[in-house]
Amino acid sequence: MTGVTPTLQTQALGRSFRAPDGGTVTALQDVNLEVMAGEFVSIVGASGSGKSTLLRIIDGLITPTTGSIRINGAPVTGPGRDRAFVFQQDNLLPWRTVLNNVGYGLDLAGVHKTEVKTRSQALIDLTGLRGFESYYPHQVSGGMRQRANVARALAMDPEVLLLDEPFAALDAQTREIMQAELLRIWSDQKKTVLFVTHQIDEAVYLSDRVVVLSARPGTIREIVDVELPRPRELSIKRTHRFLEYVDHIWRLIEEEVRQGMGVTNPGR
């Protein structure tokens, strides 16, 4: 879309780390990505391809070695309220109720208590947690804790929502339901989302586009446009077109894994 400023933009982004032997390990190299307002973009790749590192750089938790990040054209120099991060573990505070966990960031920001409660309750309702406001994290399921985790991130009204394998710790059935729930919440909020996952079918189901990273040093190997109709029911995962997307992305990642292991594919 010519003339439209991307909500999120990375240019020539790279990150190197010092290895234990004193050498240098390049985790990411020359990552160029544009994400438009309201897009849902997933990042997949072989283990060690730098997916989580990329997300943490965008959030400002890690400083890039090279390149730049911009949110709505403004350079990112550290963490900011225009981004919210949802980690793999829910990290809810055990001494705060579900409602008070959702409003925790607002409390820290000095928002008036009445507004904190109003905004938190609205997100409790949106994420299907009504009736569990006064429960503590240990009293609810893993799926409910992750709903509260997403609600807490949304409470800050970020421009960009960053999710790093938020459903990895859930059982298979709960994970599928949470995928559908996340799409419902995203459809309501229309946040710009960057989502890291190891599950290719999860990425295809959720996304407008899937970014496939190469093996280390991670760079963008291909960006796959997912042209499946929305809204999406879980049953779409059984369609031929869906499985074609999954197979195409898996073949890209399989090649990277085999190259990294020095293994050739006897089937080709």
Buried (B, 14 or more C-beta within 10 A) or exposed (E): EEEEBBBBBBBEBBBBEEEEEEEEBBBBBBBEBBBBBBBBBBBBBBEBBBBBBBBBBBBBBBEBBBBEBBBBEEEBEEEBEBBBBBBBBBEBEEEBBBBBBBBBBBBEEEBEEEEBBEBBBBBBEBBBBEEBBEBBBEEBEBBBBBBBBBBBBBBBEBBBBBBBBBBBBBEEEBBBEBBBBBBBBBEEBEBBBBBBBBBBBBBBBBBBBBBBBBBBBBBBBEEBEBEBEEEBEEEBBEEEEBEEBBEBBBEBBEBBBBBBEEEEEEEE
